[in-house]
Amino acid sequence: MTTQHVEMTNKQIIKGLAIASVVAVVLSVTVILPAEYNKDPTGVGALLGLTGMSNTVQAEEMTLEPQNDFTFAQSAGEWQTHTLTVEIPDYEGVEVKALTEQGNGFSFTWETDGGELYMDMHGEVVGATDEFTSYKKSNAISSDNGIFKAPFHGTHGWYWQNNTDSPITVTITVAGFYQSVKTLK
């Protein structure tokens, strides 16, 4: 295999530079100016949809002021973290509840080992028999997380119902200000 070197004359080099310069000017006027600077002297940028690409929204000057609606409340008790693993037998239900004072709260995260459950996150006033308040329900869920603030003193937590023909394991972590957390069957 042989390599052939082509020598260019000065005339060919000048011609190539001239063509490259013309292409650069044409691209600058038809593409770069409309896209980058929103200037379209030929109208080609508008046809290509390039005008307006450089429009930037100027942020309004902001003055930061103290927020009056921010509240800080000192929580009674100690910060706690608990992780529980609960096996829910097939076609049965289990509850996990945290005893929490009104205004206190906790963060939570839970997930199953793969199956989906019926879930009712709810709470009841201490001593209530059949009255409870539902916060969130789902017919088929395998994980959830969030932050909860107790609207009243009572037990707050989850009821999970396994509607499958095999056991499902739930692992839940609760962290925050509450008196206790326990599993109820």
DRENDO-1510 file (C-alpha; in Angstrom, 1 decimal, always signed):
<recs>
REC; n; res; u; v; w
REC; 1; MET; +0.0; +0.0; +0.0 .
REC; 2; THR; +1.4; +3.3; -0.9 .
REC; 3; THR; +0.5; +6.7; +0.5 .
REC; 4; GLN; +0.3; +9.5; -2.0 .
REC; 5; HIS; +1.0; +13.1; -0.8 .
REC; 6; VAL; -0.8; +15.8; -2.6 .
REC; 7; GLU; +1.0; +19.1; -2.7 .
REC; 8; MET; -1.2; +22.2; -2.8 .
REC; 9; THR; -0.3; +25.3; -4.5 .
REC; 10; ASN; -0.6; +28.7; -2.9 .
REC; 11; LYS; -3.7; +29.4; -5.1 .
REC; 12; GLN; -5.4; +26.2; -3.8 .
REC; 13; ILE; -4.6; +27.1; -0.2 .
REC; 14; ILE; -6.0; +30.7; -0.6 .
REC; 15; LYS; -9.1; +29.3; -2.3 .
REC; 16; GLY; -9.7; +26.8; +0.6 .
REC; 17; LEU; -9.2; +29.6; +3.2 .
REC; 18; ALA; -11.6; +31.9; +1.3 .
REC; 19; ILE; -14.3; +29.1; +1.2 .
REC; 20; ALA; -13.8; +28.4; +4.9 .
REC; 21; SER; -14.1; +32.1; +5.8 .
REC; 22; VAL; -17.3; +32.5; +3.7 .
REC; 23; VAL; -18.8; +29.4; +5.4 .
REC; 24; ALA; -17.9; +30.8; +8.8 .
REC; 25; VAL; -19.5; +34.2; +8.1 .
REC; 26; VAL; -22.6; +32.6; +6.7 .
REC; 27; LEU; -23.0; +30.3; +9.8 .
REC; 28; SER; -22.3; +33.2; +12.1 .
REC; 29; VAL; -25.0; +35.3; +10.5 .
REC; 30; THR; -27.6; +32.6; +10.0 .
REC; 31; VAL; -27.1; +30.4; +13.1 .
REC; 32; ILE; -24.9; +31.8; +15.8 .
REC; 33; LEU; -26.2; +35.4; +15.9 .
REC; 34; PRO; -29.9; +34.3; +16.1 .
REC; 35; ALA; -29.3; +31.5; +18.6 .
REC; 36; GLU; -26.8; +33.2; +20.9 .
REC; 37; TYR; -27.6; +36.9; +20.6 .
REC; 38; ASN; -31.2; +36.9; +19.4 .
REC; 39; LYS; -30.1; +39.0; +16.3 .
REC; 40; ASP; -31.4; +37.7; +13.0 .
REC; 41; PRO; -30.4; +40.0; +10.1 .
REC; 42; THR; -31.3; +37.5; +7.4 .
REC; 43; GLY; -34.5; +35.9; +8.9 .
REC; 44; VAL; -33.0; +32.4; +8.5 .
REC; 45; GLY; -32.7; +32.0; +12.2 .
REC; 46; ALA; -36.5; +32.5; +12.6 .
REC; 47; LEU; -37.1; +29.9; +9.9 .
REC; 48; LEU; -34.8; +27.4; +11.7 .
REC; 49; GLY; -36.4; +28.2; +15.1 .
REC; 50; LEU; -33.2; +29.6; +16.5 .
REC; 51; THR; -34.3; +33.1; +17.6 .
REC; 52; GLY; -35.3; +33.4; +21.2 .
REC; 53; MET; -33.0; +30.6; +22.3 .
REC; 54; SER; -30.8; +33.1; +24.1 .
REC; 55; ASN; -33.7; +34.7; +25.9 .
REC; 56; THR; -32.7; +34.5; +29.5 .
REC; 57; VAL; -35.1; +35.4; +32.3 .
REC; 58; GLN; -33.6; +38.0; +34.5 .
REC; 59; ALA; -34.1; +37.2; +38.1 .
REC; 60; GLU; -35.9; +39.8; +40.1 .
REC; 61; GLU; -34.0; +41.3; +42.9 .
REC; 62; MET; -35.0; +39.7; +46.1 .
REC; 63; THR; -35.0; +41.0; +49.6 .
REC; 64; LEU; -34.9; +38.3; +52.2 .
REC; 65; GLU; -37.1; +39.1; +55.1 .
REC; 66; PRO; -37.7; +37.0; +58.2 .
REC; 67; GLN; -40.6; +34.7; +57.8 .
REC; 68; ASN; -43.3; +35.3; +60.4 .
REC; 69; ASP; -45.0; +31.9; +59.8 .
REC; 70; PHE; -42.0; +29.9; +60.9 .
REC; 71; THR; -42.4; +28.3; +64.3 .
REC; 72; PHE; -40.0; +26.4; +66.4 .
REC; 73; ALA; -41.3; +24.2; +69.2 .
REC; 74; GLN; -39.2; +22.5; +71.7 .
REC; 75; SER; -40.3; +18.9; +71.8 .
REC; 76; ALA; -40.7; +17.1; +75.1 .
REC; 77; GLY; -38.8; +13.9; +75.5 .
REC; 78; GLU; -35.7; +12.5; +73.8 .
REC; 79; TRP; -35.1; +12.0; +70.1 .
REC; 80; GLN; -35.5; +8.2; +69.4 .
REC; 81; THR; -34.9; +5.9; +66.5 .
REC; 82; HIS; -36.4; +2.5; +66.2 .
REC; 83; THR; -36.3; -0.1; +63.4 .
REC; 84; LEU; -38.7; -3.0; +63.5 .
REC; 85; THR; -39.1; -6.0; +61.2 .
REC; 86; VAL; -42.5; -7.5; +61.1 .
REC; 87; GLU; -43.7; -10.6; +59.3 .
REC; 88; ILE; -47.3; -10.4; +58.1 .
REC; 89; PRO; -48.7; -13.9; +57.6 .
REC; 90; ASP; -50.8; -14.5; +54.4 .
REC; 91; TYR; -54.3; -13.1; +54.7 .
REC; 92; GLU; -53.6; -11.4; +58.0 .
REC; 93; GLY; -53.0; -7.9; +59.3 .
REC; 94; VAL; -50.5; -6.2; +61.6 .
REC; 95; GLU; -50.3; -2.8; +63.2 .
REC; 96; VAL; -47.2; -0.7; +64.2 .
REC; 97; LYS; -48.1; +2.3; +66.4 .
REC; 98; ALA; -46.1; +5.1; +68.0 .
REC; 99; LEU; -47.5; +6.8; +71.1 .
REC; 100; THR; -47.0; +10.5; +70.4 .
REC; 101; GLU; -47.9; +13.8; +72.1 .
REC; 102; GLN; -49.9; +16.4; +70.2 .
REC; 103; GLY; -47.5; +18.5; +68.1 .
REC; 104; ASN; -44.6; +16.1; +68.3 .
REC; 105; GLY; -43.8; +14.0; +65.3 .
REC; 106; PHE; -41.5; +11.6; +63.6 .
REC; 107; SER; -40.1; +10.7; +60.2 .
REC; 108; PHE; -40.6; +7.2; +58.8 .
REC; 109; THR; -39.6; +4.9; +56.1 .
REC; 110; TRP; -40.9; +1.4; +55.5 .
REC; 111; GLU; -40.7; -1.2; +52.7 .
REC; 112; THR; -41.7; -4.8; +52.1 .
REC; 113; ASP; -39.5; -7.6; +51.0 .
REC; 114; GLY; -41.3; -7.4; +47.6 .
REC; 115; GLY; -45.0; -8.0; +48.1 .
REC; 116; GLU; -47.7; -5.4; +48.1 .
REC; 117; LEU; -50.0; -4.7; +51.0 .
REC; 118; TYR; -53.2; -2.9; +51.9 .
REC; 119; MET; -52.1; +0.0; +54.1 .
REC; 120; ASP; -54.0; +2.5; +56.3 .
REC; 121; MET; -51.9; +5.1; +58.1 .
REC; 122; HIS; -54.1; +6.3; +61.0 .
REC; 123; GLY; -54.3; +7.4; +64.6 .
REC; 124; GLU; -56.5; +7.2; +67.5 .
REC; 125; VAL; -56.9; +9.2; +70.7 .
REC; 126; VAL; -55.6; +7.4; +73.8 .
REC; 127; GLY; -58.5; +5.4; +75.2 .
REC; 128; ALA; -60.6; +5.5; +72.1 .
REC; 129; THR; -62.4; +2.3; +71.3 .
REC; 130; ASP; -63.5; +2.2; +67.7 .
REC; 131; GLU; -62.8; +5.8; +66.6 .
REC; 132; PHE; -59.7; +6.6; +64.5 .
REC; 133; THR; -58.6; +9.1; +62.0 .
REC; 134; SER; -57.1; +7.9; +58.6 .
REC; 135; TYR; -54.3; +9.9; +57.2 .
REC; 136; LYS; -53.4; +7.8; +54.1 .
REC; 137; LYS; -54.7; +4.6; +52.5 .
REC; 138; SER; -53.5; +2.4; +49.7 .
REC; 139; ASN; -54.8; -0.9; +48.3 .
REC; 140; ALA; -51.5; -2.0; +46.9 .
REC; 141; ILE; -48.3; -0.5; +48.2 .
REC; 142; SER; -44.8; -1.9; +49.0 .
REC; 143; SER; -43.0; +1.1; +50.5 .
REC; 144; ASP; -43.6; +4.6; +51.8 .
REC; 145; ASN; -41.8; +7.4; +53.7 .
REC; 146; GLY; -42.6; +10.8; +55.1 .
REC; 147; ILE; -42.8; +13.1; +58.1 .
REC; 148; PHE; -45.7; +13.0; +60.4 .
REC; 149; LYS; -46.8; +15.6; +63.0 .
REC; 150; ALA; -49.4; +14.3; +65.6 .
REC; 151; PRO; -52.6; +16.3; +65.5 .
REC; 152; PHE; -53.6; +14.9; +68.9 .
REC; 153; HIS; -52.1; +12.9; +71.7 .
REC; 154; GLY; -52.5; +9.2; +70.8 .
REC; 155; THR; -51.2; +6.3; +68.9 .
REC; 156; HIS; -50.3; +6.9; +65.3 .
REC; 157; GLY; -49.1; +4.4; +62.8 .
REC; 158; TRP; -49.9; +1.8; +60.2 .
REC; 159; TYR; -52.2; -1.1; +59.6 .
REC; 160; TRP; -51.0; -3.5; +56.9 .
REC; 161; GLN; -53.2; -6.3; +55.5 .
REC; 162; ASN; -51.5; -9.1; +53.5 .
REC; 163; ASN; -54.0; -10.2; +50.9 .
REC; 164; THR; -51.6; -12.7; +49.3 .
REC; 165; ASP; -51.1; -16.4; +49.9 .
REC; 166; SER; -47.5; -16.0; +51.2 .
REC; 167; PRO; -46.0; -14.1; +54.2 .
REC; 168; ILE; -44.7; -10.6; +53.5 .
REC; 169; THR; -42.0; -8.9; +55.7 .
REC; 170; VAL; -42.1; -5.2; +56.4 .
REC; 171; THR; -39.1; -3.3; +57.8 .
REC; 172; ILE; -39.9; +0.1; +59.2 .
REC; 173; THR; -37.7; +2.8; +60.7 .
REC; 174; VAL; -39.3; +5.6; +62.8 .
REC; 175; ALA; -37.2; +8.5; +64.2 .
REC; 176; GLY; -38.4; +11.5; +66.2 .
REC; 177; PHE; -40.2; +12.5; +69.3 .
REC; 178; TYR; -42.6; +9.8; +70.6 .
REC; 179; GLN; -43.0; +7.8; +73.8 .
REC; 180; SER; -42.9; +4.3; +72.4 .
REC; 181; VAL; -43.4; +2.3; +69.2 .
REC; 182; LYS; -44.7; -1.2; +69.2 .
REC; 183; THR; -46.3; -3.9; +67.0 .
REC; 184; LEU; -49.9; -4.9; +67.6 .
REC; 185; LYS; -51.4; -8.1; +66.1 .
</recs>
